[in-house]
Amino acid sequence: MKFDTKQRYNSIQGLRLFKNTLPTKVKKIISKKGEIYSKTLDNWKYLVGKDLFNICYPKSYKKTNFKGKSLNIMVKHGHEVDVEYSKKQIIDKINYYFGYDVVNDIRIKTFDGVSVNTKKDKIMVVTKNKFSKKINTIKNDDIKKSLKKMSDIFKSR
């Protein structure tokens, strides 16, 4: 074993996992809008069906202390009962799609309005000013450039 003072962990000399080489600030930015959330957004219509797709959309994943992860779903006012009755089916489909227990609970939040936020509206959240400020605080120029490119790709989708 070699103790590397620049890294947070003791490491075996040679190849390291990519996640262990990232600075903590970068890990926080990536985990805010991770792969699970984006795949859930991409496949939301398949996961909930056409009827529920028109009245609800996923807002965020939250880590809870006792239950694991919960999925927050925004539901149009008046359709809460439909989503409440299909919670178990949605959880089962999401967990089956990913192959392991991603969601243990679903929390419903209602909204008034006629338009449902689309994927583009949700992805724009990734590159808000607070994230761009955090990206600018990173000292490594290569990581900073690659994160800015990644945020531009998210914007263009």
VENPE-V152322 format. One line per field, one symbol per residue. phi: phi as a letter, one per 20 degrees, with the letter a starting at -180 (. if undefined). psi: psi as a letter, one per 20 degrees, with the letter a starting at -180 (. if undefined). A space follows every 50 residues. Layout:
# VENPE-V152322
phi->???
psi->???
This chain:
# VENPE-V152322
phi->.cedfedecfcefpfcffffefffffffffffceffffffffdgfffdnf ffffdbbfeadcedfdendcdedecfgodffffgfdgffffffffffenb fecdbcddcebeqddefeffffffffdfgfffffffffefffffffffff fffffff
psi->qpooiiriqpqppbqqqhhiiqqhhghhghhgmahgghhgghkgghhirg ghhiirqpgrpppqghicqqpppppqpijhhghghjgggggggghhgiir ngphqppppqqprhqpprhghhhhhhkrhhhhghhhiphohghgghhhgh hhghhi.
